[in-house]
């Protein structure tokens, strides 16, 4: 039986933008027996550049995933390393809910002693402080570095590869040589286009969060695993109607 996975894009965008996000998972990676739907939230944050946007991302992703189980999906992946709305969705749902931040950071810990997060701009550092702290991985983080380049969350890196890839390589080498990183974690699923280049240039593993999260999701489904409802207890009195009526008020 085909397993259906809903991948929630945390920024509202058109079909072309969603298609760019979906390109991180080539057909051969999706494989037989799995069906993937990339679905963008209908409202919310613009860039994830602030605690304000972080709250909007938590709320809009939660709303977008709330009915996934009823819609017939077997799992949810959240297309952002901020893991926006992940714990709340685990509380409400029984199907696996996977976040690239949690998966990529823990994968980095399996691959080396110290990781560095290399990202587009420092305005995203608040996400990494949140996830690294929440998962208690401070001792394993060598550094957070950025290339000080404003991201385009719909167009991604198209047309900027020659400049952006080299900047990412240079910043990653600083993380390795100066900060002591032995694994590099890309700071956003929107940076997936740079993965092959960096993996070919750097002397350490490079973790591509969206792909690692998706493969983990497939593994959970194949093994029949999902999150503990002891850890992520269901609400005694859920108010799904109130959440979903937001737009009608």
BELDAKA-V29063 format. One line per field, one symbol per residue. ss: DSSP state (A for helix, B for strand, O for the rest). phi: phi as a letter, one per 30 degrees, with the letter a starting at -180 (. if undefined). burial: I if it has 24 or more other C-alpha atoms within 12 Angstrom, else O. A space follows every 10 residues. Layout:
BEGIN
ss->???
phi->???
burial->???
END
This chain:
BEGIN
ss->OOBBBBBBBO OOOOAAAAAA AAOOOOAAAA OOOBBBBBBB OOOOOOOOOO AAAAAAAAAA AAAAAOOOOO OOOOBBBBOO OOOOOAAAAA AAOOOBBBBA AAAAAAAAAA AOOOBBBBBO OAAAAAAAAA AAAAOOOAAA BBBBBBOOOO OOOOOOOOOO AAAAAAAAAA AAAAAAAOOO OOBBBBOOAA AAAAAAAAAA AOOOBBBOAA AAAAAAAAAA AAAOOOOOOO OOOOOOOOOA AAAAOAAAO
phi->.dccbcccdd bdaddddddd ddddcdeddd idibbcbdbd dcakdcbica dedddddedd deddcecedd djdcabccda ddheiddddd ddccdebccd dedddddedd cacbcbccbd bddceddddd ddddchcedc cdabbbchbd dcdcdiceic edddeddddd dddddddcci dcbccddadd cddddddddd ccdbdbcced ddddddddde ddcicbdddd dcddddbdbd ddddcedcd
burial->OOIIIIIIII IIIOOOIIII IIIIIOOOOI OOOIIIIIII IIIIIIIIIO OOIIIIIIII IIIIIIIIOO OOIIIIIIII IIIIIIIIII IIIIIIIIII IIIIIIIIIO OIIIIIIIII IIIIIIIIIO IIOOOOIIOI IIIIIIIOOO IIIIIIIOOO OOOIIOIIIO IIIIIIOOOO IIIIIIIIII IIIIIOOIIO OIOIIIIIII IIIIIIIIOI IOOOOIIOOO OOOOOOOOOO OOOOOOOOO
END
